[in-house]
Amino acid sequence: MADITIVSSSMFQPQNINQTEIYFPFAGRLVKVNNLEDNTVSFYIDCDNGLGARFVHAESKSLSVSDILQPHCSVPDFMNHFFPVFNVKSCDGVSEPLLTIQVTEIKDGVFISFCYNHLVADGVSMWGFFHTWSKICSSGSDFVHQPLVLKRWFLDGIDYPIHIPVSETETSPPPPRNNELSSVPITEDRVFHFTKKNISDLKAKANSEVGSSDLKISSLQAVSAHMWRSIIRHNALSREGETHCKVAVDIRQRMNPPLEKECFGNMVYLPTATATVGELLDRGLGWAALQISKFVSSQTNEKHKTFAEEWIRNFPIIKSGVGSRMAGDSIVVAGSARFEVYNNDFGWGKPIAVRAGPGNSISGKLVLFQGIDEGSIDIQATLWSDVLVNLLADVEFLEHVTIV
């Protein structure tokens, strides 16, 4: 157990809600409205209540940077203690802060973590906040910030607010007791590093296999396809069964008219490429990457409007439980190499590494970050232990990955 001690925990409240409070939505709370006529609830963000965001100061007198950055990019179990929030659903924002920051001092460094509510923001907005905060800390009053970009986007012909089934807002079941843990599959995290050359080789291989297709495979699509094929190869699935690859796509610029790139909110969609296990493993990297490319390219304004209309009318009920293997048939690629990770200096120097938090807890979840070396990518993968062991012995997989 890591000896991380909470020194203080405080709520930081905006002085007033105007353009001087740059990211004021993070200081608000969700408000739940009970719709008794159809046994549903609705939510909105109240930015005027002044409850604020939580700031946690912690310290560890025994941990050092080398304990965190372990050999071969293993992610130690104690990393969860560096993050201030665990097992909280988005709808819990009625009582929980929409943003919590934790700064942990260790023997030879500082670890800064954040947890935020996805009903309020996505990675684009959160990393924009993080970068702005670092600039304020390092530059002080000399930093000139831009006003927060907010633009309302509503579908025509939809009654607002959206009605959500009560079952979707019920409290999550408690974690299993100790005597139940033996039946829960164990996941492990590992960071895989793709150098600029690794990525270039994968992209070239995928495009050469695709041949004369009108669609060109991007670096992210090639890397995602490599991870998809490699993980599914070791998941012991039937060749006739279906497998899915979901890649987070920022749709701001795909709308008509397009939204500003910096527009605050959550504008991420997860298009899903689907194939049988046999097709995925037999048809090669290029074919797998092409399936991802087709679904990403098909994300148009009309398609997103249709999806949103259907989502509102038939709210999806997503069931998940402790130990669920998500059928072992899917991977989800979140994050982006475009997020500014290593250009955030709070006055202690620029970061030397990045890690994802405990929200990344389902096997098959991949969180992508820019690497510290120019043109490189790091992927933090959460996988069932048996899958990870086999993956690390897979020569075909390791050919295009750098283990550091």
C-alpha positions, 0 to 999 in steps of 0.5 A: 500500500502506498503511503500517500497522505492527504494534507488538505482538501479544499473547494475553490469557488469562482468569485463571479460568473463572467468571462474572467472566470475562464472555465466556470462550468467546472465550478458548477453542479448538476441539478436533477429534475424528477419527471413524475409523469414518465418516471424519468429524470433530467439534468442541467448544469447550475453554474451560479451555485458557487460550490466550486471545484475540489483541490486536494494536496497530498504527499508521499515521503517514501515514493519516488519517480522511479517507483512510478516509472517502472521498468518495461512501462508496468503501471503499479497498483498504487497509482490509483491513490494518486487520483482523487475520485473512484467509482463515481458516475457522471450523474453523481455530479449533483453532489460531487464536484464536476472537477477534482484536482490532486497534487501529490508531492513525492520524494523527487517530483510532483504528480498532478492528476485530474478527474472530471465529469464527462457530462460537462467536458471531453478531452479537448476541453479538459486538456485546454483547461489544464494547459491554460492553468499551467500558463497562469501558474508559470506566467502569472498576471502576464498571461493573456487568456481567451474567453471560453468558447461556448456555443449552444447546439440543439436538435430541431424537433426535440423536447428539452430537457432530455428525459433519462430512465431512473434506472440509469441514475441509480447508485452503483453497487458496492465493490465486492467483498474480499471473499468475492475477489477470487472470482473477479478477473484481474486486469493489469495496466501496461504502457506501450511505446510506439516510436516515430519509426514504429508508427511509420512502419505500421502506416506504410505496411497498412497502406501497402496492403490496402493498395489502390483504395481511395481511403488512406490509412492514418497513423492512428488508424494503423496503430489502432488496427495493430492493437485491435488484431493483437489483443483479439488474437489472445482473447480466446474468441470463436472465429465466427463471433464478432469483434469491435473497435471503437475510436473516439472522434472529435466531431466539432469540425464535422458539424455543419456549420462547424464548431470552433476547435476550442468549443467547450463541452463534450463533442466526442463520438465513438464510431465502431468498426465491426468484423468477425474474429476470423476476418480480423485475424486472417485479412491482415493489418491493412484490412483492419485499418481500412475498416476503422478508416471507413467508419471514421470517414463516415462521421458526417453532420447528418449521421451525428444528427440522426444518432443524436435523435435516436439516442434521445428517443431510445436512451441506451441502457448500458449494463456493466458489472464488476468482473465483466469482460465486456465479452472480451470482443471489443477495444475502445481507443480514447485520448489523442496524440494531439492533446498537449501533454508535455507542454504544461509547465506549472513552474516545476519543469515540464512533465516527463511522463503521463498515466491514465487514472482508475476510470480506465478499468475495463479490459480492452480500454486503450488510452492514447497520449502523445509520447515524450519523443517527437512523433511518438505515441504512448498507449496505456492498455488495461487488459486481463492478466492472461491476455497481457502475458500472451501479448508480451510474448507475441513476436508479431505484436512486439515487432512494431512496439518499443518496450522501454 
